[in-house]
Amino acid sequence: MELYKVPRNSRIKVVRDIKVPPASPMVEGEEILNFSHVDGMYSYCTRDNGEVVHLAAWTEVEIV
């Protein structure tokens, strides 16, 4: 499922097509993140340690 179709405040697992903005932390495949919302082309997600990461809105994910 594309990330932009996921309900806000869901827990997600990144599947494929990982795109992040320049100078943003990289995200690994199969990584589990806390998805907050989509903001334009990218999303606002956090890792369990609180680090903010941004995935492209069309990234393939699964809801956990």
N, C-alpha and C positions, 0 to 999 in steps of 0.2 A: 504494500500500500504506500502511496506517496505521502510524504510527511504533511503536506498541506491538508490532507483529508483526516488526519488524526485529531481526536478531540483534545482541547486544551488540558494541560496538567496531567498528561498521561506518561507512563513509563514506557520507553521504546527500546528496541534493539535495532541497531543499524545493520542493514542487509547488504546493500551494494550502492553503486553510483554516489560515492562519498565526495562531495564538493564543499569546500569551506572558503570563506573570503580570504584574500591575501593577508598575511601576518596574523592569522588566527591559529589557535591550537589545532593540531591535526586530530582526527577522529579515526580510530581503527575499526575495521569490520568486526561485526559481532559485539561491539561495545554497547553497553546498556546505559542509557541517559534518561534524565528527567526532562521531558518536553514541556515548555511553558506555552509558547505561542509562535506564530509566524509573523515576522515584521518585514514586509516587503519581499525581497527575493530570498531572504535567509530567516532562520528560526532562532529563537532564544531557548537554549537548552543548558542544563547544568549536569556536571558529574556529581557523584555522591560526596566528593570532597568540597563541593561548592564552586569549582572552577566553571566558568561560563564558556560554552562553545556554541558555534553557529554553524548549522547545517543548511545547505540549499533546500528550499521548500519542496523540490521534486525528488529528494533523496528517498530511496526505497527503505522502508522500515517495517518492523512488526511491533504490534502492541504487546507488552509483556504483562 
